[in-house]
Amino acid sequence: MCRWAAYLGEAVFLEDIVTAPCHSLIAQSHCAQEAKSPTNGDGFGLAWYGDRPEPGLYRDILPAWSDPNLKSLCRQIKSGLFLAHVRASTGGATSRMNCHPFISGRWSFMHNGQIGGFEKIRRALENSLSDEVFDQREGTTDSELFFLLMIDEGLSTDPQGAVARATSRVIEASRRAGLEPALKLTAAFSDGQALYAVRYATDDHAPTLYTSVFRNGGGRCIVSEPFDRDGGEWQAIPPASFVTMTRDGTSIYPFAPAVAKFALAV
């Protein structure tokens, strides 16, 4: 699965998180320690916020460790809010359109996890989208589709509720297809003002999630895997949690999507 890191606070160079630390996202792209696969070489991406409401976006299909453009951009760009992701594909071709983060207007989104049995419920989930939201579909991944489900469920006004309702739609689609739901969801997303994250799985093995106060300037980080184990004090986020991070602090709430009860199809 994938590795990602997000930051909120005073503007810092992206390299302070993405490329410079001893266990940076670049290091995790070829030597992750808490992922199912240690190699995350199926592309990468950055979304960062500056003076405009919508984020800048840079994505490519090269392994993050071998792209000099990524290192150059991280050395020069400063931002007070950014998301960075290295991809290990669980489905979908290696293409720019399938690399995270995904953006829609002012929103950005990235994901570590997968929708089990996606090929059997993809059509039903896509058909459930409103025409306006479906028209935003560019790639073929389950991650982008989940982001669009969130948008369809009112992300702009109710971030936590939108994630819960999108999760319920995936679980119910699996059951209607006669499948045991198998969703792993550790994701981060932002509207340019706050950072949000969720850690959830339908089994007992949700992908990891950590937060920390960044020592340079007092900003806050949320990551799938710590990038500085020696110098940071990392708090593990428990499973079934929703995180809201602002410049004033971090709040953690229980996350329990409501799911209709009905028998599996036979």
C-alpha positions in Angstrom: 0.0 0.0 0.0 0.9 3.7 -0.1 2.8 6.1 2.1 1.8 9.8 2.7 2.5 12.8 4.8 0.6 16.1 5.4 1.5 19.3 7.1 -0.3 22.3 8.5 1.3 25.4 10.2 3.7 28.1 9.4 5.1 27.9 5.9 8.0 25.5 5.6 9.9 24.1 2.6 8.4 20.9 1.4 11.8 19.2 1.6 11.6 19.5 5.4 9.1 16.6 5.4 9.2 15.1 1.9 12.9 14.7 1.2 15.2 15.8 4.0 14.4 13.7 7.2 16.2 10.4 7.8 13.0 8.4 7.1 11.4 10.9 4.7 8.7 10.1 2.3 11.4 9.6 -0.3 13.1 7.0 1.9 9.7 5.4 2.5 9.1 5.1 -1.2 11.8 2.3 -1.3 12.1 1.3 2.3 8.8 1.7 4.2 8.8 0.0 7.6 5.1 -0.2 8.5 3.5 -0.9 5.1 2.4 -4.2 3.7 5.0 -3.6 0.9 8.3 -1.8 1.6 8.4 -0.4 -2.0 6.1 2.4 -3.1 7.3 3.0 -6.6 4.2 3.5 -8.8 4.3 7.2 -8.9 4.0 10.2 -6.5 2.3 13.5 -6.0 2.2 16.8 -4.2 -0.7 19.2 -3.5 0.1 22.4 -1.8 -1.8 25.6 -0.9 -0.5 29.1 -1.4 -2.1 32.4 -2.2 -5.0 30.9 -4.3 -7.9 28.9 -2.9 -7.2 25.9 -5.0 -4.1 23.8 -4.5 -1.1 23.4 -6.8 -0.7 19.9 -8.0 2.3 17.9 -9.3 2.1 14.2 -10.1 4.3 11.8 -12.1 4.7 8.1 -12.6 8.4 7.8 -11.8 9.5 6.3 -8.5 9.8 9.2 -6.1 13.4 8.3 -5.3 14.5 8.8 -9.0 12.8 12.0 -10.0 15.1 15.1 -9.7 12.2 17.4 -10.4 10.5 16.3 -7.2 13.6 17.1 -5.1 14.0 20.5 -6.8 10.4 21.5 -6.3 10.5 20.4 -2.6 13.7 22.5 -2.1 12.1 25.7 -3.5 8.4 25.6 -2.6 7.3 26.8 0.8 3.7 26.2 2.0 1.8 26.2 5.2 -0.4 23.4 4.1 0.5 20.5 1.8 -0.1 16.8 1.1 2.5 14.4 -0.3 2.0 10.8 -1.4 4.0 7.9 -2.8 2.0 5.1 -4.5 2.0 1.4 -4.4 -0.8 0.3 -6.7 -3.5 -2.0 -5.5 -5.4 -1.6 -8.7 -5.4 0.8 -11.6 -2.7 1.5 -14.2 0.4 3.5 -13.4 -0.6 6.8 -14.8 -0.6 10.5 -13.7 -4.4 10.4 -13.5 -4.1 7.5 -10.9 -1.5 9.2 -8.8 -2.5 10.9 -5.5 -3.4 13.5 -4.4 -6.6 14.1 -6.3 -8.1 17.5 -6.3 -11.6 19.1 -6.8 -11.9 22.8 -6.5 -10.3 23.8 -3.2 -10.3 20.2 -1.9 -7.4 17.7 -2.1 -7.4 14.1 -1.1 -5.0 11.1 -0.7 -5.4 7.6 0.5 -3.6 4.5 1.8 -5.8 1.4 1.6 -8.2 -0.3 -0.8 -11.7 -1.3 -1.5 -11.7 -5.1 -1.5 -13.6 -6.6 -4.5 -13.6 -3.2 -6.2 -13.8 -4.7 -9.7 -17.2 -6.2 -8.7 -18.8 -3.1 -7.3 -17.0 -0.3 -9.3 -19.8 0.0 -11.8 -22.5 0.2 -9.1 -20.6 2.9 -7.2 -19.8 5.0 -10.3 -23.5 4.8 -11.4 -24.5 6.0 -8.0 -22.7 9.3 -8.5 -24.5 12.4 -9.6 -23.8 13.5 -13.2 -21.9 16.6 -12.0 -19.6 14.6 -9.7 -19.2 11.7 -12.2 -17.9 14.1 -14.8 -14.9 14.8 -12.5 -13.7 11.2 -12.8 -10.3 11.1 -14.6 -8.6 7.9 -13.5 -9.6 4.4 -12.7 -8.6 3.9 -9.0 -10.8 3.0 -6.1 -9.2 5.9 -4.2 -10.3 8.6 -6.6 -13.8 7.1 -6.7 -14.0 7.2 -2.9 -13.1 10.9 -3.0 -15.9 11.5 -5.5 -18.3 9.6 -3.2 -17.3 12.0 -0.4 -18.0 15.0 -2.6 -21.3 13.5 -3.6 -22.1 13.1 0.1 -21.6 16.8 1.0 -17.9 17.1 1.7 -17.9 20.9 1.3 -20.2 21.4 4.4 -19.8 18.2 6.5 -16.3 16.5 6.1 -16.7 13.8 8.8 -20.3 13.0 7.8 -19.4 12.9 4.1 -16.6 10.3 4.8 -19.0 8.2 7.0 -21.7 8.2 4.3 -19.2 7.4 1.5 -18.0 4.5 3.7 -21.5 3.3 4.2 -22.1 3.3 0.4 -19.1 1.2 -0.2 -20.0 -1.3 2.5 -23.6 -1.6 1.3 -22.5 -2.0 -2.3 -20.3 -4.9 -1.3 -23.1 -6.6 0.5 -25.5 -6.1 -2.4 -22.9 -7.8 -4.6 -22.8 -10.7 -2.2 -19.3 -9.8 -0.9 -18.1 -9.5 2.6 -17.1 -5.8 3.0 -13.3 -5.4 2.9 -12.5 -1.7 3.1 -9.2 -0.3 4.4 -9.3 3.5 4.7 -6.5 5.7 6.0 -6.9 9.0 4.2 -6.0 12.7 4.5 -7.8 15.6 2.9 -8.0 19.4 3.1 -10.0 22.4 2.0 -7.0 24.7 2.3 -7.9 25.7 5.8 -7.9 22.6 7.9 -6.5 19.1 7.6 -8.8 16.1 8.0 -7.9 12.4 8.3 -9.6 9.1 8.9 -8.4 5.7 10.0 -10.8 2.9 9.5 -11.1 -0.7 8.3 -13.9 -3.2 8.2 -11.6 -5.7 9.9 -9.1 -5.2 12.7 -6.2 -4.2 10.5 -6.6 -0.5 9.6 -3.5 1.0 8.0 -1.3 3.1 10.4 -1.8 6.7 11.2 0.3 9.1 13.3 0.3 12.8 14.3 3.0 15.0 15.7 3.9 18.6 16.4 6.6 19.6 13.9 9.7 20.9 15.7 10.4 23.7 13.1 7.8 26.5 13.8 5.3 24.4 15.8 3.3 23.1 12.8 1.5 19.9 12.9 2.0 16.7 10.8 -0.2 13.7 10.1 1.4 10.8 8.4 1.0 7.1 7.5 4.4 6.4 8.9 6.8 8.6 11.1 9.5 10.3 9.0 11.8 11.1 12.0 11.7 8.5 14.7 14.6 10.0 16.7 13.5 13.6 16.9 9.7 13.5 16.9 7.1 12.6 19.5 4.5 10.7 17.4 1.0 9.9 18.6 -0.6 6.8 17.1 -4.2 7.4 16.1 -6.4 4.5 17.1 -8.5 2.6 14.6 -12.0 3.9 13.9 -11.0 7.5 14.4 -11.6 10.8 12.5 -9.0 13.6 12.9 -9.6 17.3 12.5 -6.4 19.4 12.5 -6.3 23.2 12.6 -3.6 25.7 13.4 -5.0 25.8 16.9 -4.8 22.1 17.7 -5.8 18.6 16.8 -9.1 16.8 17.7 -9.8 13.1 17.4 -13.3 11.7 17.2 -14.8 8.2 17.0 -15.6 7.1 13.5 -18.4 4.6 13.1 -20.3 4.8 9.8 -23.9 3.7 9.9 -24.6 0.7 7.6 -28.0 -0.7 6.7 -28.6 -4.3 7.9 -29.7 -6.7 5.2 -28.8 -10.2 4.1 -26.1 -11.0 1.6 -27.4 -11.7 -1.9 -27.4 -15.3 -2.9 
